Amino acid sequence: MIFNSNANLSPDTNFTATITTGVTDLAGNALANEYTWNFTTGSTVGSTRVAIDLGTAGNYVILAKTAVSTTGTTAITGDIGLSPAARTFITGFSDTLYSDGTYSTSNLVTGKIYAANMAVPTPTNLTTAVSDMELAYTDAAGRSLPDYTELGAGDVSGKTLAPGLYKWGTGLLITNAGVTISGSATDVWIFQIAGDLTLDSGAIVTLDGALPENIFWQVAGGTGVTLGTTAQFKGVALAQKGIVVNNGATVNGRLLAQTAVTLDANAVTAP
């Protein structure tokens, strides 16, 4: 049996199988002619992957445990949450506490700012959100049977990434050559990164049909996520440590960190 296919297989790939010689029917009679069947494999990546459930952590464009800080002219679209740290660890926003004490506002934020020491029900809501963030991280880290392992030896610069589960035992680098994430609006990408995620200055994550809410970057490294100056990041960052967004970098997605999120004149927009 001979299979004709491309070296780089995509989901729902069409195969041609040709029966050649030495084949008999159920009665033991040799087949007089070659027979050809065309069939399509079932999709094994992307669309069959289930997105990570963020729970109530998905209510925030930025969620952190120890601090959220900004310098420069930052523009946040979405809510910010911080717990168990207090409001004093939200710095650079010049925020104003609302009259009922449950949240604060800032000229830099189109949304609300929440911290653990604000009035009820904010502390309980944030405790739940942080727990949901940690559960989402554990879910992403625990997904098994990766479709791609050690792709690019930890450097995917210039590559186009199909839907699926990716796993690296190292850090992951995207240089200013950028990377393209290509698929449909229902496809899912989960990137399991044992080290740090680094986007060099000027690096662009380009979406070709993909939606940022379906792209999950699970980052276990001790430094966490670093976005270089003017980098353009898309997706949901689930960092076991911190996230640093350098001057002029932009985010279309969510920054969910188990330590601190540090900003510098950035635009961060919830998907």
C-alpha positions in Angstrom: 0.0 0.0 0.0 1.5 3.3 -1.1 0.5 6.6 0.5 1.0 9.9 -1.4 1.0 12.9 0.8 2.9 16.1 1.7 5.7 16.1 4.2 4.0 18.8 6.3 0.6 17.3 7.1 -2.3 19.6 8.1 -5.6 18.5 9.6 -8.1 16.9 7.3 -5.3 16.0 4.9 -6.3 14.0 1.8 -4.4 10.8 1.2 -4.3 8.5 -1.8 -3.8 4.8 -1.1 -3.0 2.5 -4.0 -3.3 -1.3 -3.7 -0.6 -2.8 -5.9 0.5 -6.4 -6.0 0.1 -9.6 -3.9 -3.3 -8.7 -2.6 -6.3 -11.1 -2.6 -9.9 -10.8 -1.8 -11.7 -12.6 1.0 -12.0 -15.8 -1.1 -8.3 -15.9 -1.7 -8.5 -14.8 -5.3 -5.8 -12.4 -6.6 -7.1 -8.9 -7.6 -6.8 -8.5 -11.3 -6.4 -4.7 -11.2 -4.9 -2.1 -8.9 -7.4 -0.2 -6.8 -7.2 3.3 -5.5 -9.0 4.8 -2.6 -9.1 8.4 -1.5 -9.8 9.2 2.2 -9.5 12.1 4.6 -7.9 11.8 8.0 -9.8 13.2 11.0 -8.4 16.4 12.3 -6.0 15.8 15.1 -4.9 19.3 15.9 -6.3 22.8 16.4 -10.0 22.5 16.2 -10.1 19.4 18.4 -8.1 21.2 21.1 -10.3 22.6 23.8 -9.5 26.2 24.8 -8.2 26.9 28.3 -11.0 27.9 30.6 -9.9 31.1 32.3 -12.9 31.2 34.6 -13.4 34.6 36.2 -9.7 35.4 35.5 -11.1 36.1 32.0 -12.8 39.2 33.4 -9.5 41.0 33.5 -7.1 42.2 30.9 -4.3 42.3 33.5 -4.4 40.1 36.6 -1.4 39.8 39.0 -0.6 38.8 42.6 2.1 41.1 43.8 2.1 44.3 41.7 0.9 46.1 38.6 3.0 49.2 37.7 3.3 51.5 34.7 5.5 54.4 33.5 4.8 56.6 30.6 1.6 57.0 28.7 -0.1 53.6 29.0 -3.6 52.8 27.6 -5.4 49.8 29.1 -8.8 48.7 27.7 -10.3 46.3 30.2 -10.2 45.7 33.9 -7.1 45.3 36.1 -7.0 43.1 39.2 -4.4 42.6 41.9 -4.6 40.1 44.8 -3.4 39.4 47.5 -1.4 42.6 47.3 -3.1 45.8 48.2 -3.9 48.9 46.1 -0.7 50.6 47.1 1.1 48.0 44.8 -0.8 49.4 41.8 1.5 52.3 40.8 1.8 54.8 38.0 -1.9 55.0 37.3 -2.9 57.9 39.6 -6.1 56.1 40.3 -9.1 57.4 42.2 -11.1 55.3 44.6 -14.8 55.1 43.7 -17.3 56.3 46.3 -18.3 52.9 47.4 -14.7 51.7 47.7 -15.1 48.6 45.5 -12.8 49.8 42.7 -10.8 52.7 41.4 -10.5 54.5 38.1 -7.7 56.0 36.1 -7.3 58.1 33.0 -5.0 55.4 31.7 -7.7 52.7 32.0 -10.9 52.2 30.0 -12.3 49.9 32.7 -11.9 49.5 36.4 -9.0 48.7 38.8 -9.5 46.2 41.6 -7.2 45.4 44.5 -7.5 43.0 47.4 -8.0 45.6 50.2 -11.0 47.3 48.5 -14.5 47.0 49.8 -16.6 43.9 49.6 -17.3 42.0 47.3 -14.0 42.9 45.6 -11.6 40.8 47.9 -13.6 37.6 47.4 -14.0 38.2 43.7 -10.3 38.7 43.3 -9.5 35.6 45.4 -11.6 33.6 43.0 -10.1 35.1 39.9 -6.5 34.4 41.1 -7.5 30.8 41.9 -9.0 30.5 38.4 -5.8 32.0 36.9 -3.8 29.3 38.7 -6.1 26.6 37.6 -5.9 27.8 34.0 -2.1 27.7 34.2 -2.2 24.2 35.6 -4.6 23.1 32.8 -2.4 24.6 30.1 0.8 23.1 31.6 -0.9 19.7 31.9 -2.2 19.2 28.4 -0.7 16.0 26.9 0.2 14.5 23.5 1.7 17.6 21.9 1.4 18.0 18.1 4.8 19.7 17.9 7.8 19.3 20.2 10.9 21.5 20.4 9.9 23.3 17.2 12.8 25.4 16.0 14.8 24.4 19.0 13.1 27.2 20.9 13.2 29.8 18.2 10.1 30.1 16.0 11.1 33.4 14.4 9.9 33.6 10.8 7.7 30.5 11.1 4.0 30.0 10.5 2.3 28.1 13.3 -0.7 25.8 12.6 -3.2 25.1 15.3 -2.3 22.6 18.0 -0.4 21.9 21.2 3.3 22.9 21.2 5.8 22.0 23.8 9.3 23.2 24.5 11.7 22.1 27.3 13.5 25.4 26.9 12.6 29.0 26.6 10.9 30.4 23.5 12.3 33.2 21.4 10.7 35.4 18.7 13.1 37.8 17.1 12.1 40.8 15.0 11.5 38.4 12.1 8.2 37.8 13.9 5.9 34.8 13.8 2.5 34.1 12.1 -0.2 32.2 13.8 -2.5 30.8 11.1 -5.8 29.1 11.3 -9.5 29.8 11.8 -11.5 31.6 14.4 -12.4 28.3 16.1 -8.9 26.9 16.2 -6.8 26.7 19.4 -3.1 27.1 20.1 -1.5 26.1 23.4 2.2 26.8 23.8 3.8 25.0 26.7 7.1 26.8 27.5 9.4 25.4 30.2 11.7 28.5 30.2 11.0 32.1 29.5 9.0 33.7 26.6 11.0 36.5 24.9 9.8 38.7 22.1 12.7 40.8 20.9 12.3 44.5 20.1 10.1 44.9 17.1 8.9 41.3 17.1 5.3 41.0 15.8 2.9 38.1 16.4 0.8 38.2 13.3 -2.6 36.6 13.3 -3.9 35.0 10.0 -7.5 34.0 10.8 -6.7 33.2 14.5 -8.3 35.0 17.4 -6.2 36.1 20.3 -8.6 34.6 22.9 -7.8 31.2 21.5 -4.0 31.5 21.8 -2.5 30.5 25.2 1.2 31.0 26.2 1.9 29.0 29.3 5.3 30.2 30.6 7.1 28.4 33.5 10.4 30.3 33.4 11.9 32.1 36.3 11.9 35.4 34.5 8.6 34.9 32.8 7.4 36.9 29.8 9.4 39.8 28.3 8.1 41.8 25.5 10.7 44.0 23.9 10.3 47.6 22.8 7.6 48.1 20.1 6.8 44.3 20.1 3.3 43.3 19.2 1.9 40.4 21.3 -1.3 38.6 20.8 -2.9 36.0 23.0 -3.3 35.1 26.6 -0.1 35.0 28.6 -0.3 32.6 31.6 3.0 33.3 33.5 4.0 31.4 36.6 6.3 34.4 37.4 6.1 37.9 36.0 5.4 39.8 32.8 7.5 42.8 31.6 6.2 44.9 28.7 8.8 47.3 27.5 8.4 50.7 26.0 6.0 51.0 23.2 5.0 47.3 23.0 1.4 46.5 22.5 -0.8 43.6 23.6 -4.1 42.3 22.2 -5.0 39.6 24.7 -4.6 39.2 28.5 -1.6 39.4 30.8 -2.1 36.9 33.7 0.9 36.7 36.0 1.5 34.9 39.3 3.8 37.7 40.4 4.0 41.2 38.9 3.1 42.9 35.6 5.3 45.8 34.7 4.3 48.2 31.9 6.0 51.1 30.1 3.9 53.3 27.8 2.0 50.3 26.4 -1.4 49.7 24.8 -3.0 46.6 26.3 -6.4 45.6 24.9 -8.7 42.8 26.0 -9.7 40.5 23.1 
